[in-house]
Amino acid sequence: MAKIDITRWSQFTKVYNNIMNESLPKIGEKIAEVLKTYVEDNWYSVEPEIYKRTFEVLNSITVSKIDRPNKDTWSIFIFFDGQKINPNYSTFPIPDGMIRFNHHMSLDGSTKYGGNTIGEWVVYWMNYGQNSTKCSYEGVHFLEDTVKFTKRDKIHIKEIEKVLRLSGL
């Protein structure tokens, strides 16, 4: 592609806005894929014996649209959408004496705790672990791993550079 000759600030702003509009969604999707991989590898790799997975937590990973709170800021968010993590009573057969774990609900059937849905807490507990008398476990730290990977491999920088090169800058 031919080089772009920018002689006015307005030209630069237009080119820059186009680059950000094109690259940010791609960056978000790439980081979301990294997050999905860490969740799959570190949480979903073991099949539980006392319930069947819904995969709603994995499928709740979402990339927001571009947010521009002001003209100098560009943001995109990768998040677990709590609206996609639904509470359900488990019908999975369990051996005598075992505790029935509902899907994204507390053992007593409630769907909220501390002002948040149990589904939102599930994401927190998966990442950081929890110390319950019924079921304690270590967190798998997929959020931290995703941030480390993104910083180490600079996937956000590489995507912007790619779009800049394709734009002739």
Steps between C-alpha positions, in 0.01 A plus 500: 500500500622852427610721784246746632615859501357678802546875499216611727394397848148426377641246252696329776194489726290341227764234423557433871126461567469254212795298629358482850152410374650216297758367746328519841228242427766264361715552809202431724418177315862380517522568874161331552635190321803498731268525801281217366807282456614559859149432634473180293848374584496586869137445598309301241777242447371292793149356473323508838343182636196655669363733233508559126656816366278756329796690345304820567797660676726432203232614256434815700837652403402812308675788323332838532457753226750783491443748779609864463435677830678802353676587174842395634405159636431171326386199701381150440403257773536123516271366771287214624140596426300402808181501289634191320563300819160367602399329824352152459420211728719202423329178393827312462479172697734498800612217728339468844657723760638750245398866494291613203661800334259715305612695197600851599294490820584457864432165666178636649375609155559874538625682193660805666767557757640831622304695240635302202367197319653164585603483132715810550644349816577176315736690270667660803529168684636324191772760466590560865377181669283477808515354845159351571424229754315308225742535211834678522736546207787708369439758231647450154586868435394516136457879521856557617633251242315682220645836605853352521467337158363819343782711642769243417389435143382860439205380295334840537807685371555254214141540378524880495836479318345265243213740432745793479711315242192406297391865513828615351632664815 
